[in-house]
Amino acid sequence: MILMKTNQILVVLLTAVALMLGGCVSKKKYVALQDQYDALSKDYNAAQLALTESRANHKSIEAMLAEARRNNADLKKDYAALQGNLAKSLEQNSQGNVNISKLVDEINASNKYIKQLVDAKSKSDSLNMVLTNNLTRSLSRDDLKDVDIKVLKGVVYISLADNMLFRSGSYEVSDRAMEILGKIAKIIKDYNSYDVLVEGNTDNVPISRTNIRNNWDLSALRASSVVQVLQNRFGVNPSRLTAGGRGEYNPLASNDSDYGRQQNRRTEIIITPSLDQFMDLIDKAPDADGDK
């Protein structure tokens, strides 16, 4: 569906460009075509982003699903072997019936668990795609210059440039950042089953402020400032929020250049499905004795 929409947008874009290049048009018509081109370009970029996100791998649930399927296959092999020896087992020992019954129960439990994992993964994939699309569409083109949104292994990462959020060496949130944080907060509140981690990161340049000891302090204070804005100004439930600082120890690029240091000075808002949901699935996994 996304590919079809992308192709349609490309066709319209190419047609518009051909019309503009193929002959003289009035200024009014040119402006209209330019506006249509800009709108279609935005839709094309959004479609491309959605396509990329839909292909992302999603957290450890895929590994859990693969492991459950392997266990299920092994159980089926054991079951087939027991069926082959059923007659002999019944003659020698009535225990064979007990083992087969137990094995059937384990297979049924394993199949049920696999279905739970598939359902959970499908739900997580769909919610993440909608969440990311809503985030992208709520931000203007200028906003997106300072905001990077991506999905990695089932987790949504919103990276905010520190020169937009804060003044140099400060942890007070700027007025410019309030509008963007307000848009992000609205999406966070709409998806109230997700947890939110705000994580501060710095470059490796030592800070010289009397009230801030080092980059650890600065990154943690910046994360805390963003968390408190989300809570106090925009009404995000504080029980869903966590603030953390990673200082200079989680760089995206080398600190040997101005550009690299700029990339490393960032605050990330990380949105994940509630850990309790995954723990509930793990607790329901079939154990070795077939009790679950």
N, C-alpha and C positions, 0 to 999 in steps of 0.2 A: 504494500500500500504506500509506504514511504517512498520506495523507488519509483512507483508510478507517478506520485505527486511531484517528485524531483524532476522526472522526465518532462512532465507537463510544463513545469515552470521553465525548464531549459528551452523548450520549444517556443514558449511565449517570449522569453527574453531574446532568443535569436531572431524571432520575427520582428520584434520591436527594433532591434539594432539594424536589421536589414532595411526596414522602412526608413530609418533615420539616415542611412548611408545611401539608399537607392535613389534619392531625389530630393528636391527642395521642398521643405515644409514650412508652414508659417511658424512664427515664434510661439504663438499660443499652442499650436499642435505639438511643437517640439517640447515645450515645457510639460504638457500633459503626458507625452510619451516618456519624458525623463522621470516624472513623478511615478508613472506606472512601472518603469524600469526599477526605480529605487524600491518601491513596495514589493515587486516580485523578487528583487535581489534579497530583501530581508526574509521573505518567505523561503527562498531557496536556501539561505544560510541556516534558517531554523530547521528546515527539512534535513539538511546535511548533518546538523548537530544531532537531531533525533535519530538519524540512521546510525551515526557513530556510537551513540549511547546505547542503542538497542543491541549492538554487537558486543558490548562490554561483558566481561565475565563477572559473575556475581558471588562474592564472598566465599566462605568455606562450605556453604551449603551444597555446592556442586560436588565437592570432595566427599561430603557426607552421603550424598545421593549415590555417587559411584561406589563407595564402600558398601552401602546397603545393598546395592544391586549385586556386587560380588558375593556378599554373604548369602544373598538369596539364591544365587546360582549354585554356590557350594551346598546349600541345604537341599536344593533340588537333586543334585548329584547323589547326596547321601540317601535321599528318599528313594531314588531309583534303585540304588544298590540294595537297600533294605527290602524293596518290593521283590527284587530278584531272589532274595534268600528267604522270602516269607514262609514258604512251605517248610523249609528245613528248620527255621526258627520256631515255628509253631509246634513241630514235632519235638524239638529238644527242650524248649523252654517257653513258657507262657509270657516271659518277659518281652519277647519280640513284639507282641501286641502293644505293650506299654510304650516301647521305644518308638514305634511307628506313630502312635497317637500323639506322642510328645513332639515328634518331628513335624507332623502335619500342623500342630498348633504353632510351632516356631515359624513355619513357612507362611501361615496365614498372618501372623503378627508382623513378619518382615514385609509382606506385601502391603499391609496397611500402613506401615511406617514409610515405605517408599512413596505411597500416594500422598501422605502428609508432606513429605519433603518436596514432591513435585508441585503440590498446591501452594506451599509456602514460597517456593522459588518463583512460580508464575506470578503470584500476588506481589512479591517484592520487585520483580522486574517491571511489572506494569506500573506500580506506584512510583518507582524511581524515574521512569520515563516521563510520566505525567508531571511529577514534581519538577524535574529539570526543565521541561518545556515551559511550564508555568513561570518558573524563575526567569528563564531567558526572555520570554515575551513580556514580562513585567518591567524589564530594564530597558532603558533607552540605548541608542547606539553610543552615546557619550558615556553612559554608565559602564557599558561593556568594555571600554578602554581600560578601566581600572578593576574590573571584576572578571575572573576566569572561573567557569563552571564546568565540571567534568564528573563522570561516574567511573569509579574503579572498584571492581569486585563487589558490587552491590552497595557501595557507599558514595554519597553525593558530596563532592568537595567544592566549596565556594571560596576562592582565594581572593583576598582584598589587598590592594596595594597600600602600603603604610603611608605613602606620601599623600594619598587621598584620605585616609582615616585620621592621621595624626600629624602634628608638626614634628620636625626633626628633634629627636631626643625627648619627646613628650608622650604621655599616655592619655591625654585628654582627647576625646573624640571630637572631630571638627564638625562645624555646622554642615559642610558639604556632604559629609558621610551620613548624616541623619536621614536624608531622603532615601538613600540606597538601603540603609539598615531597616528603615520602615517597610520597604517593599519585601525585603528578605523575611522580616518578622511576620508579615501577613501570610506568606507561604508556609513558614514554620508552624504558625497557629492552625492553618488549614489541615496540616498533616500531623495531628496531635499524638499519633502513636509512635513517632520517631523521636529519638534522643539527639541532642545537639551538643557537640564539643566545639568550643572556641579555643583555638590554639595559636599562640603568638610565636613568631620567628623573627630573628634579627640577622644582620651580617656579623662579621667578626671584628668590627671596629670597636675598641673599648669605649664605653660611655663615661663621661666625666660630669656627673651631677651629684651634688652633695646628698640628695635624698634617694638616689638610685645607685646601688652598689656595683652592679654589672649587668650584662645583657640578659642573664637569667631573670633578674628583677624586672627589667624593662619589658621583656616578652610576656611575663606573667601579669604585670600590671596592665598592659595593653589588652590582653585577653579578658582580664577581669572588667576593664572599662566597657568593652563591647558587650559582655554578658549583662552587666548592670543596665546598659542602655536598652537591650532587648527586653529585660524584665521591667524596669521602672518606667520607661517611656512608651514601650509598645506592648506591654502586657503579656509577654511570653511566660508561661508557667516556669518558675525557677527550678522546680524539681526535675525538669527535662534538661537543664543547662549544666554544663561543666566548663570551667575555665582552666587552661593549662599553658605553661610557657616552656618552650624548647630552646630558648636562647639562640645561639649561633650554630647549634649542633644538628640541625636538620636542613642543610642547604639544598637549594635546587640547582645552583650554578656555582662556579668558582668565585671566590671573594677577591680574586686578583685583578678584577676590572670593575669600573663603576657600574656597568650594566649588570654584571653578576651580583654585585652587592645589592643593587636595586631589586633584582629578582628575589633575593633571599629575605629582604625586609618585607614581610607580609603577615597578614593575619588570616587564618583559615577557619571557616565555619564548616564543620563536618557533620553531616546529617545521616544518621544510621537507624535502621529498624531497631526497636527496643531489644536489648540483650535478653530480657525476660522471655520474649517470644522464642528465641533460639534455644534458650535453656529448657523451656517447656518441651520443645521437640526432642532435645537430647534425652530428657528424662523419660520420654515415651518410647525411646528406641528399644527394640527387643534385646533382652540380655541373653547370656549364654545358656541360662537354664529355662528360657522360654517363659519367664514369669510375667513379662510385659509384652 
